[in-house]
Amino acid sequence: MTELNEAFKKSVKNGLTSLLKPAGFKVKSAGYFRRKVVNATQVVHVCYYLSPRDAVRYKNSGLAFSIELGVHFDFIPSPFDLPVADIPRITDCQFRTFLRKTIVQPQFENGVVWSSVSALADVDEILNDAKSVLASSGFDWFAATTRPEVALLIATSEKESLMGNGTWGMGNLGSPLRCLYIAFLSRYLGECDRAHEAFEQLRKVCLKADLNWNFQRLAQALEQTKPAS
């Protein structure tokens, strides 16, 4: 990696740290920040685009970054029999969204990627925009989505919106992941009948899709999920 790329990543990390650390986020790397709240972890993931190939594929300057947010509910288990990470990655989060820039960069049409166009001379400008979006819509998204009742509403009614302003990560309506999330969120909220109904729907969907999930483990985890007091 070139010195310019390293300097860019350092500038982005320091700029976002100045906002996130006072808000209670722990800084793990130039691309990962997390904050623990009741029964969940909030994740800020920064993806860097630092090559000519990235510039073409993601329509940016080749010195750019995007910000993805994720909420990981601790009481929703992974459906896969894999070792559980102590610190959830962005890919472990059940609900995710991208932030969209408000700064005007007509030469770079990708609305979720902030591009430096003058070899770091404009890095403060793009960082100020990213921090402003994160402090407003980003923190608002965390505040809403971390509420189990809001997450349940999203899982039961909203379509995925990968590159728009919506939430994604839970699959299409009726998908196995949706059924799993609905079951555990309902159980956590004390809606036991709804939880078991969603779990039975999960069995049927997985059988139809020939998914080899460990239902004994998942059923045990569901029964052990204590409703919020």
Buried (B, 14 or more C-beta within 10 A) or exposed (E): EEEEBEBBBEBBBEBBBEBBEEBEBEBEEBBBBBBEEEBBBBBBBBBBBBEEEBBEEBBBBBBBBBBBBBBBBEBBBBBEEEEEEEEBEBEBBBBBBBBBBEBEBEEBEBBBBBBBBEEEEBBEBBBEBBBBBBEEBBBEBBEBBBEBEBBBEBBBEEEBEEEBEBBBBBBEEEBBBBBBBBBBBBBBBEBBEBBBBBBEBBBEBBEEEEEEBEBEEBBEBBEEBEEEE
